[in-house]
Amino acid sequence: MVKARLASLKCDLANATWKVIASNMPIGLVVPDPTEKKPNFEAWANGDDGAPSGRELELAEILSFIKHNDIPNVVWITADVHYTAALRYDPNKATFQDFNPFYKFVSGPLNAGTFGPNKLDGTFGPQLVYQKAPDAGQANLPPSAGMQFFGQIQIAGDSELMTVTLRDLEGKSLFIQEIQPE
C-alpha cells in the first residue's frame, strides 16, 4: 500500500504549479511518544540528526524524486504538534542533501492542549523561520489560554503568488510568508 501511495504522489507532483503536500506527521520536528519506555517517535524525525533511517527513508525518497525530476514549488503543511511554526529546509545545512530547499508550515490543533516547541532533527536541515509556542515549563494549556493556531494559504490567480499566514484562535495574523512560484 505504501508503494502505491508513493507512486500516486510522484505522479501528482508533476501536474500543478503549486504542490502542497499535507502530512499528519511533521518533518524535522522530534515528537517522542511519552508512553513508550524505549525511544519511539510519532513523526518522520527520529532525533538522531544522522543519515535517514526508519520513516525518514521514505521522506528522503520523496525529496530526492522531487529534485531529480525538477519539480518546483513544493510546500509542506503538517500538524501533530500543538503550536505553530514556519521552517525552511536547506540541503546545505542537512545531513541528507539530495533535495531542493522547501518550506514547511505546521499548526494546530485548534481545540487541544498546547505544548511545544519540539527539538529540530538535522537530517533534512530545518531552519526555524517563525514559531509561537508556550513558554518553557508550560504545557497542556487550555484553549482559553489563547495559544491555539491555524494556517491559511492563498494563491493569487494572476501571479500565482502563494501567501501563507499563521494565525491565532481569534484569526489574528502572527506570521506571513510570501513565496513566488518558480
Secondary structure, DSSP 8 states (H G I E B T S, - for coil): -HHHHHHHHHHHHTSSS-EEEEESS-SSB--B-TT-SS--BSSS--S--SS--TTHHHHHHHHHHHHHTT---EEEEE-SSSSEEEEEE-GGGSSS--S--EEEEE---TTS-B-----B-GGG-EEEEEEE---TT--SB-GGGS--EEEEEEE-TTT--EEEEEEETT--EEEEEEE---
